[in-house]
């Protein structure tokens, strides 16, 4: 018989933040003087995709750049689906976001006293600011974590796993049902709850995302009835290092900005004739090209030898170290690469301040859908969105009066099977890769939906995490099946063209959960 959960009412009048990546930490800091509890399954450096981010943060701070140019690049890449108002709002906050990060202690790279800015795919200007070379995410998280540790209004509990959102009889979110560091059930009450749980890349067999980026926050929001959008739009990074690890190490796009080229083992240029920008085409185009070459049996390689055998290679210490750790000298040998699930453009629909459609529930970062990315994310806009929208949500929460909520509906989170080792979880990841990968079709999606429904029905009711992940996979596949066109990162071989009647900033909004 399951024991009743321990009720943690310490923060019943405060803010609960689920996740300790860049968005969550920014929201926690900005919510002062409100009392904030940050819940994360591991130390911040190991439980967020932010820590793994290499490319840096996009910001129009260079002398030949502007907000308008950056917004234009964002909209051009987004598959005629981004919200121009949202893009302008986020990008207009870039300069202030950089100033905030500098004040927080982020050691951004400089060159001759000026910003060291890098060119990435889809950008018409070099505008990606790096910190510690290609270890930007780790540098930013470390600096923010230092600030959180000394912030008197923030408490952090590591080793806790959120299982499902706690709701009252009216459907408002009043906190979270969780498992504590010892695996015991606990109910944490809060006046407002912020999802900053990251993306869903771990739903796919091949991914650059670690075990905590499995879409759990998004899945919990679906169960709570939050409106979602763009679930079918998953960005695949074209240059994950193809080695025997899970997740796959990322080789930053900036390498191609510095002159690296994609080639096959027979010497053909992968991007020849595919796009005017060649190797610096938008990610969806490059990822499909890499995937299609691999389907023919060709080995796809990244020739970065000229980069790493020149002074330019000093800007990529992480990529060099990763390659050497796998026995490859990137100055001498081409790097084997594959496309891999990297970023989810879809998420919980939020307003300008991060509110979802469910009272008491907020979201920021990759788990949210702001309209900035549309159907395809412009490289390095994600860290910008995390900082700007995380701080915006926190500031709004700081101003918000505390609203009384009803008591939580009874629920006992049961310790589930070790999910990463569960055969049904592995099977779901393989199925998602095969049906929801860079190239899709209706027949594969329909078959995968049938198989996933059967797997869901076979799961015990107390396998909460696995059940929610299967439900999220179904929602993603159903969204992909319903979109009978190709747009941005969503490519259907049976519907290879874009349906222009669906263009516009609301192109990805139709999905809602009743």
VOGU-3710 file (C-alpha; in Angstrom, 3 decimals, decimal comma):
1> xxxxxxxxxx> 0,000/0,000/0,000  1,408/3,392/-0,993  2,074/5,895/1,751  0,463/9,333/1,523  2,815/11,998/0,174  4,660/14,332/2,482  3,123/17,784/2,043  5,668/20,583/1,661  3,779/23,804/2,293  6,850/25,983/2,936
11> xxxxxxxxxx> 6,411/27,717/-0,427  2,604/27,712/-0,613  2,706/31,506/-1,070  5,810/31,441/-3,258  7,004/30,496/-6,731  8,029/26,976/-7,713  10,428/26,698/-10,662  10,828/23,261/-12,246  14,212/23,133/-13,965  17,617/24,716/-13,473
21> xxxxxxxxxx> 18,743/25,569/-16,986  19,241/29,128/-18,183  15,517/29,935/-18,392  14,718/28,564/-14,942  17,653/30,254/-13,239  16,855/33,586/-14,918  13,208/33,327/-13,827  14,223/32,499/-10,252  16,601/35,448/-10,007  14,144/37,926/-11,542
31> xxxxxxxxxx> 11,276/36,900/-9,258  12,800/38,665/-6,231  11,557/39,521/-3,671  9,083/36,614/-4,057  10,281/33,449/-2,342  11,353/30,916/-4,969  11,971/27,186/-4,796  13,916/25,655/-7,693  13,440/21,933/-8,150  15,832/19,950/-10,376
41> xxxxxxxxxx> 16,648/16,249/-10,800  20,400/16,796/-10,650  22,957/19,552/-10,206  22,220/22,389/-12,680  25,327/21,577/-14,670  24,137/18,030/-15,316  20,359/18,342/-15,612  19,872/20,860/-18,407  20,523/21,133/-22,113  21,698/24,683/-21,462
51> xxxxxxxxxx> 24,927/23,291/-20,028  25,636/21,433/-23,276  24,983/24,407/-25,575  28,072/25,256/-27,594  27,108/27,838/-30,186  26,419/30,714/-27,812  23,776/33,399/-27,730  22,583/35,348/-30,779  22,374/39,111/-30,287  22,470/42,038/-32,748
61> xxxxxxxxxx> 25,307/43,832/-30,959  27,839/44,014/-33,796  28,603/47,323/-35,567  26,909/46,307/-38,848  23,944/44,586/-37,231  20,510/45,664/-36,015  17,372/44,326/-34,377  15,559/44,545/-37,717  18,185/42,466/-39,534  18,176/39,853/-36,771
71> xxxxxxxxxx> 14,359/39,717/-36,792  14,421/39,315/-40,573  16,807/36,369/-40,352  14,634/34,771/-37,673  11,488/35,072/-39,780  13,225/33,873/-42,950  14,360/30,652/-41,277  11,089/30,025/-39,402  9,141/28,534/-42,317  6,620/31,379/-42,679
81> xxxxxxxxxx> 5,299/30,543/-39,221  7,032/32,728/-36,619  5,234/35,579/-34,895  6,973/38,826/-35,966  5,739/40,622/-32,853  7,220/37,944/-30,595  10,461/37,940/-32,596  10,808/41,707/-32,318  10,043/41,622/-28,585  12,606/38,937/-27,770
91> xxxxxxxxxx> 15,363/40,240/-30,032  14,848/43,823/-28,832  15,762/42,517/-25,375  19,061/41,030/-26,544  21,331/43,921/-25,596  19,860/44,110/-22,090  20,161/40,322/-21,786  23,857/40,448/-22,655  24,401/43,258/-20,126  22,642/41,158/-17,466
101> xxxxxxxxxx> 24,810/38,132/-18,217  27,992/40,193/-18,154  26,976/41,610/-14,767  26,301/38,053/-13,600  29,895/37,130/-14,435  29,616/35,391/-17,809  33,102/35,582/-19,405  32,129/36,393/-22,983  34,964/36,119/-25,488  36,526/39,325/-26,766
111> xxxxxxxxxx> 38,876/40,089/-29,614  40,929/43,284/-29,706  38,654/44,791/-27,065  35,453/44,147/-29,032  32,884/41,358/-28,975  34,074/38,122/-30,606  31,040/37,325/-32,744  30,540/34,211/-34,849  28,559/33,429/-37,994  26,096/30,543/-37,914
121> xxxxxxxxxx> 23,619/29,052/-40,358  20,779/31,316/-41,435  22,392/34,483/-40,075  23,405/37,282/-42,427  25,682/38,785/-39,792  28,222/37,386/-37,359  26,202/37,873/-34,170  26,672/34,799/-31,975  28,512/35,684/-28,771  30,548/32,850/-27,273
131> xxxxxxxxxx> 31,891/32,346/-23,768  34,933/30,116/-23,188  34,988/29,324/-26,897  32,434/26,637/-27,665  31,500/26,040/-24,020  29,056/28,931/-23,880  26,153/27,114/-22,234  28,314/25,796/-19,412  29,813/29,253/-18,825  26,390/30,912/-18,651
141> xxxxxxxxxx> 24,836/28,257/-16,392  27,849/28,372/-14,054  27,605/32,159/-13,697  23,841/32,098/-13,102  24,190/29,221/-10,645  26,706/31,287/-8,665  24,148/34,110/-8,507  21,344/31,763/-7,429  23,430/30,276/-4,640  23,855/33,689/-2,998
151> xxxxxxxxxx> 20,334/34,962/-3,719  18,517/35,122/-0,342  15,074/34,619/-1,908  15,954/31,361/-3,746  16,105/27,820/-2,357  17,285/24,926/-4,545  16,453/21,256/-4,060  18,490/18,919/-6,261  17,736/15,242/-6,803  13,958/15,738/-6,880
161> xxxxxxxxxx> 11,873/14,455/-9,797  8,604/16,167/-10,693  6,014/13,532/-11,631  2,849/15,462/-12,397  1,437/18,916/-11,783  -0,794/19,271/-8,729  -4,170/20,826/-9,505  -7,186/21,872/-7,489  -10,801/20,997/-8,242  -11,069/23,991/-10,600
171> xxxxxxxxxx> -8,090/22,840/-12,673  -5,660/25,515/-11,457  -2,070/24,403/-10,836  -1,183/24,545/-7,130  2,272/22,965/-7,198  3,721/19,612/-8,130  3,606/15,974/-7,080  7,197/14,795/-6,926  9,601/12,162/-5,712  12,225/13,491/-3,321
181> xxxxxxxxxx> 15,925/12,653/-3,392  15,182/9,398/-1,555  12,404/8,431/-3,971  9,627/9,182/-1,489  6,403/10,902/-2,627  5,976/14,579/-1,809  3,472/17,290/-2,638  5,014/20,736/-2,977  2,481/23,541/-2,817  3,098/26,879/-4,546
191> xxxxxxxxxx> 1,110/29,958/-5,517  2,627/29,886/-9,012  4,511/27,112/-10,828  6,981/27,735/-13,656  7,873/25,019/-16,151  11,488/25,457/-17,243  12,073/21,778/-17,928  13,680/22,049/-21,365  12,903/20,131/-24,521  12,027/16,663/-25,750
201> xxxxxxxxxx> 15,077/15,538/-27,724  15,448/12,453/-25,552  12,235/11,161/-27,117  14,398/10,208/-30,119  16,917/7,380/-30,401  19,602/9,705/-31,761  19,867/12,984/-29,915  22,266/15,527/-28,488  20,043/15,856/-25,391  20,707/14,217/-22,042
211> xxxxxxxxxx> 18,304/12,063/-20,000  16,411/14,963/-18,431  15,329/16,467/-21,777  12,619/13,865/-22,320  9,643/16,195/-22,615  8,396/15,542/-19,080  7,420/19,151/-18,393  5,513/19,372/-21,664  3,856/16,028/-20,940  2,756/17,241/-17,495
221> xxxxxxxxxx> 1,313/20,401/-19,047  -0,656/18,308/-21,552  -2,170/16,278/-18,721  -3,070/19,515/-16,891  -4,921/20,764/-19,989  -2,536/23,492/-21,101  -2,730/24,675/-24,683  0,197/23,569/-26,813  1,447/24,353/-30,302  3,976/23,233/-32,908
231> xxxxxxxxxx> 4,469/19,783/-31,379  5,422/18,385/-34,787  8,332/20,776/-35,266  11,534/19,138/-34,038  14,890/20,522/-35,091  17,596/18,016/-35,958  21,165/19,163/-35,635  23,081/18,093/-38,737  26,462/17,547/-37,092  26,315/15,300/-34,058
241> xxxxxxxxxx> 29,515/13,282/-33,719  28,625/9,750/-34,790  30,125/7,683/-31,962  28,846/5,009/-29,604  27,473/7,279/-26,876  24,017/8,415/-25,798  23,564/11,340/-26,058  25,710/12,077/-29,083  28,278/14,876/-28,695  27,446/18,047/-30,588
251> xxxxxxxxxx> 29,817/19,633/-33,093  28,876/23,292/-33,114  27,511/24,898/-36,244  30,103/27,633/-35,855  32,683/25,165/-37,195  31,002/25,443/-40,580  30,879/29,194/-40,115  34,666/29,021/-39,723  35,071/27,015/-42,944  34,366/23,324/-42,190
261> xxxxxxxxxx> 32,599/21,415/-45,001  30,266/18,445/-45,094  31,458/15,683/-47,430  30,730/12,029/-48,091  33,252/9,236/-47,829  33,475/9,314/-51,640  34,468/12,982/-51,572  31,181/14,564/-52,698  30,097/17,844/-51,140  26,881/17,092/-49,251
271> xxxxxxxxxx> 25,366/20,540/-49,761  26,376/21,029/-53,399  23,365/22,313/-55,352  20,981/22,023/-52,397  20,855/25,613/-51,145  22,452/28,982/-52,029  24,043/29,165/-48,563  25,645/25,737/-48,949  26,948/24,386/-45,644  25,448/27,391/-43,852
281> xxxxxxxxxx> 21,905/26,747/-45,051  19,195/26,586/-42,360  19,484/23,598/-40,095  16,435/21,780/-41,424  17,878/21,810/-44,944  21,321/20,618/-43,834  19,932/17,963/-41,480  17,751/16,472/-44,234  20,713/16,424/-46,600  22,839/14,582/-44,037
291> xxxxxxxxxx> 19,970/12,152/-43,322  19,315/11,498/-47,027  22,981/10,821/-47,719  23,080/8,365/-44,834  19,989/6,577/-46,213  21,893/5,848/-49,430  24,606/4,113/-47,419  27,108/6,953/-47,695  29,179/7,954/-44,689  28,804/11,662/-43,923
301> xxxxxxxxxx> 31,872/13,469/-42,629  32,703/16,973/-41,431  35,990/18,184/-42,865  37,216/20,590/-40,188  40,903/19,890/-40,740  41,668/23,368/-42,038  39,902/24,933/-39,060  41,728/22,890/-36,435  45,119/23,127/-38,146  44,900/26,934/-38,095
311> xxxxxxxxxx> 44,630/29,558/-35,343  40,831/29,494/-35,851  40,782/26,146/-34,089  41,523/27,780/-30,737  37,913/29,054/-30,718  36,629/25,463/-30,426  38,351/23,828/-27,445  35,273/21,754/-26,588  34,926/20,250/-30,070  38,655/19,483/-30,163
321> xxxxxxxxxx> 38,565/17,837/-26,723  35,455/15,823/-27,594  36,992/14,569/-30,834  40,271/13,626/-29,173  38,373/11,821/-26,402  36,905/9,574/-29,101  40,271/8,952/-30,736  39,924/11,455/-33,582  42,381/14,270/-34,222  40,192/16,875/-35,974
331> xxxxxxxxxx> 43,235/18,615/-37,445  44,116/15,451/-39,371  40,973/13,358/-39,726  37,460/14,040/-40,966  34,780/13,747/-38,282  31,914/11,222/-38,756  28,581/12,957/-38,229  24,866/12,255/-38,204  21,688/14,249/-37,864  20,240/14,020/-34,347
341> xxxxxxxxxx> 17,243/15,429/-32,487  18,375/18,668/-30,898  15,646/21,233/-30,203  11,857/21,277/-29,975  10,213/24,366/-31,457  6,881/23,234/-30,021  5,719/23,627/-26,474  3,240/25,113/-24,053  1,651/28,258/-25,472  2,498/31,304/-23,349
351> xxxxxxxxxx> 1,728/35,007/-23,465  4,300/37,801/-23,469  5,063/37,260/-19,780  5,103/33,462/-19,761  1,573/32,660/-18,569  0,006/29,486/-19,967  -3,714/28,887/-20,469  -3,932/27,134/-17,081  -4,202/29,374/-13,992  -1,158/29,100/-11,771
361> xxxxxxxxxx> 1,060/27,654/-14,512  3,850/29,530/-16,323  6,520/28,352/-18,764  9,768/29,649/-20,231  12,636/28,301/-22,290  12,416/25,332/-24,637  9,303/23,858/-22,995  7,335/26,959/-24,012  6,008/28,204/-27,332  6,404/31,976/-27,657
371> xxxxxxxxxx> 6,122/32,267/-31,439  9,799/33,222/-31,859  10,917/30,042/-33,637  7,850/29,162/-35,699  8,541/25,963/-37,606  12,331/26,225/-37,522  14,700/27,817/-35,009  17,400/30,215/-36,111  20,676/28,981/-34,645  21,523/30,321/-31,157
381> xxxxxxxxxx> 18,209/32,136/-30,723  17,293/29,606/-28,043  19,674/30,885/-25,373  18,521/34,417/-26,135  14,893/33,378/-25,667  15,760/31,560/-22,436  17,343/34,667/-20,910  14,837/37,244/-22,155  11,695/35,185/-21,472  12,972/33,676/-18,235
391> xxxxxxxxxx> 13,656/37,154/-16,855  10,324/38,423/-18,184  8,418/35,641/-16,439  10,300/36,193/-13,193  9,677/39,942/-13,273  5,962/39,393/-13,903  5,789/36,968/-10,988  7,525/39,500/-8,745  4,728/41,981/-9,488  1,890/39,486/-9,224
401> xxxxxxxxxx> -0,332/39,439/-6,122  -0,679/36,077/-4,423  -3,947/34,390/-5,391  -5,637/31,862/-3,103  -5,922/28,387/-4,628  -8,009/25,406/-3,673  -6,538/22,266/-2,068  -4,705/19,888/-4,364  -6,559/16,940/-5,817  -5,325/13,747/-4,155
411> xxxxxxxxxx> -2,576/11,912/-6,021  0,248/9,657/-4,902  3,312/9,583/-7,167  4,700/6,068/-7,159  8,359/5,360/-7,791  8,391/4,050/-11,348  10,707/1,652/-13,125  14,118/3,090/-13,940  12,922/4,774/-17,106  16,209/4,950/-19,005
421> xxxxxxxxxx> 16,565/1,152/-18,757  12,929/0,337/-19,535  12,524/-1,648/-22,799  9,321/0,229/-23,691  11,147/3,550/-23,372  13,907/2,388/-25,716  11,303/1,077/-28,155  9,469/4,411/-28,074  12,692/6,320/-28,811  13,437/4,056/-31,791
431> xxxxxxxxxx> 9,859/4,447/-33,050  10,023/8,236/-32,744  13,299/8,328/-34,678  11,928/6,170/-37,467  8,538/7,890/-37,800  9,288/11,443/-36,601  12,843/11,853/-37,891  14,063/14,413/-40,451  11,890/12,886/-43,220  8,364/11,608/-42,475
441> xxxxxxxxxx> 5,353/10,113/-44,228  1,757/9,322/-43,366  2,081/5,546/-43,459  5,010/5,470/-41,011  3,293/7,927/-38,690  0,035/5,970/-38,683  1,831/2,712/-37,921  3,836/4,364/-35,139  0,676/5,838/-33,607  -0,955/2,398/-33,534
451> xxxxxxxxxx> 2,108/0,815/-31,928  2,425/3,609/-29,357  -1,225/3,312/-28,345  -0,761/-0,421/-27,814  2,374/0,188/-25,737  0,548/2,787/-23,635  -2,314/0,373/-22,931  0,189/-2,228/-21,733  1,729/0,084/-19,132  0,554/-0,148/-15,513
461> xxxxxxxxxx> -1,356/2,870/-14,228  1,412/3,682/-11,730  4,106/4,001/-14,422  3,376/7,712/-14,456  6,487/9,011/-16,221  6,476/6,386/-18,978  2,741/6,805/-19,544  3,061/10,563/-19,893  5,960/10,201/-22,319  3,897/7,859/-24,485
471> xxxxxxxxxx> 1,015/10,318/-24,386  3,343/13,139/-25,458  4,737/10,985/-28,285  1,183/10,331/-29,480  0,393/14,052/-29,451  3,557/14,822/-31,434  2,921/12,099/-34,011  -0,736/13,034/-34,375  0,269/16,668/-34,978  2,768/15,532/-37,639
481> xxxxxxxxxx> 0,165/13,307/-39,294  -2,374/16,136/-39,363  0,065/18,577/-40,984  -0,149/17,416/-44,595  2,513/19,742/-45,916  6,224/20,383/-45,448  7,178/23,436/-43,405  10,438/24,249/-41,660  11,713/21,276/-39,710  8,608/19,207/-40,552
491> xxxxxxxxxx> 9,170/17,430/-43,879  6,656/14,966/-45,326  7,874/13,015/-48,350  4,220/12,429/-49,253  3,468/16,181/-48,995  6,807/17,769/-49,960  5,589/21,334/-50,565  4,446/24,094/-48,243  0,742/24,881/-48,023  0,788/28,657/-48,447
501> xxxxxxxxxx> -2,751/28,949/-47,104  -1,324/28,052/-43,690  1,329/30,793/-43,706  1,370/33,375/-40,967  2,216/33,887/-37,299  -0,653/31,663/-36,176  0,282/28,849/-38,568  1,267/26,520/-35,738  -1,348/27,436/-33,156  -4,401/25,294/-34,024
511> xxxx> -3,676/22,463/-31,603  -5,351/22,904/-28,213  -6,098/20,502/-25,410  -9,663/20,677/-24,125
//
